[in-house]
Amino acid sequence: MIEVIQLISELASKPAIILITLLSMVVLWLWKKDYVGMITLFVFVFVGNLTNKLLKNLIQRERPLIEGHIVEGYSFPSGHVMVGLIMYGLIVYYIFHYTHNAFIKIITLSLAILLMTVIGFSRIIMLEHFLTDVLAGYCLGGLMLMMGIIVYRYLFRRFHKSV
């Protein structure tokens, strides 16, 4: 069971975030030629990562200390949760934007909620973070996700009016 949790946690690791972001940008380009979506996704994932690093360096909260378990870097807020929520949240938003099938929307949203919940719990179970680190990651990631959606909607409407 712990192996499954670790695997799911890896879906919000830096390599996975980079790969999934780039693949999503390619899909947005090939599927809808949505340059606004591509740029918004890239910028908000990138800025979310930078914001997370800045906050970690400002707060400098040590990770949970467990004998024999060494993790580098600071703990607050959880980057897996924060940046993962931004990226997966924007992907779900784009799917909602372009898909009219209610079943696909329900499945997509349900899977994303389940994924982000398990990622959050995994960070605590694997002794990488405290509960407050994960909660802060959800809050800050959610805030940046909302900002990303607002920016996308504004730019999408503005771009499509001029075409």
C-alpha positions, 0 to 999 in steps of 0.5 A: 500500500505504501508503494502505491501512495509513494507512486501517487505522490510522485505524480506531483514531483518536480519531474512529473510536474515538468513532464505533465505540464509540457505534455498538456501544453502540446495537447492544448496546441494540437487539440485546440491551438489554445496558446492562451491556455498553454502560456497560462499553464506554463506561467502559473506552474512556473510562478507557483514553483518560484513562490513555493521556493520563496516561501520555504526560504523565508519561513525556513520550517524544518521538516519532520525529524524522524530517525533514519529518515533524511529529507532535504529542504524546508517543509512549509508549504508543501510544494507537491501539493501547492504546485500539483494543485495549480497544474492539475486544477488548470488541466481540469479547468481546460477539460471543463472549458472544452468538453460538454460531456457531463460524464467526462467532467464528473470523472475528471473532477472526481479523479483530480480531487482524489489525486490531490487528496492522496498526494496531500496525505502521502506527504504526511504519511511519508513523513515529508511534511506536517499537516499544516504544510499540506494545508498551506499548500492546498490554500496557496495552490488554490489561490493561485489556481483561482488567479490562473483561471481568472487570467485565462478567462480574461485573456481568452475572451480578449484574444477571441474578440480580436480574431 
